[in-house]
Amino acid sequence: MIDQNGWLLPCEEFEFRKVLSPNYNQRPSNEDISLLVIHNISLPAGRFGTPFVEDLFLNRLEKSADPSFEEIHTLKVSSHLFIRRDGEVIQFVSFCNRAWHAGVSSHLGRENCNDFSIGIELEGTDTEAYTSIQYQVLSIITKKIISAYPQINADNIVGHEHIAAGRKTDPGASFDWPRFKNSVF
């Protein structure tokens, strides 16, 4: 379940941690949560199980840890949730607040998707298959989110690539949309 403050409650279905990111702000008061955005991330790209995604979302990514971090170590980004390859879930931002995951974006004519969306990052790449446990956990969490935010429906669950076309490609061709949506609906 999700508490009244927008935090997942621990459950038996998956391992869960709450780690507070400073990278969020208040949603506009007139915005209802009506969109779920699926992303992928791995740091360095294609390497899994590192602490670097958490470090990025907490503003403590060391540029010296990998040459690819030179360009991103100062970014101020976050997501509501991160689902690791082993199914562990980390919540960085309350669903009640605006996480900084979508950037320049639009959905069905509405700009600034961060204002009205929940962002979930899957540890992965556009081209490598996601794990079965990631799909299972994502499905469980999506059902919980839909229960708490009923304006989110099958048409309002999209990839980053759908709301930032031409700029973003995630979760990519490796994400099995039919598998995911059939498990939720």
Buried (B, 14 or more C-beta within 10 A) or exposed (E): EBEEEBBBEEEEBBEBEEEEBEBBEEBEEEBEBBBBBBBBBBBEEEEBEBEBBBBBBBBEBEEEBBEBBEEBBEBEBBBBBBBBBBBBBBBBBBBBBBBBBBBEBBBEEBEBBBBBBBBBBBBBBBEBEBBEBBBBBBBBBBEBBBEBBEEBEEEBBBBBBBBBEEEBBBBBEBBBEEEBEEBBE
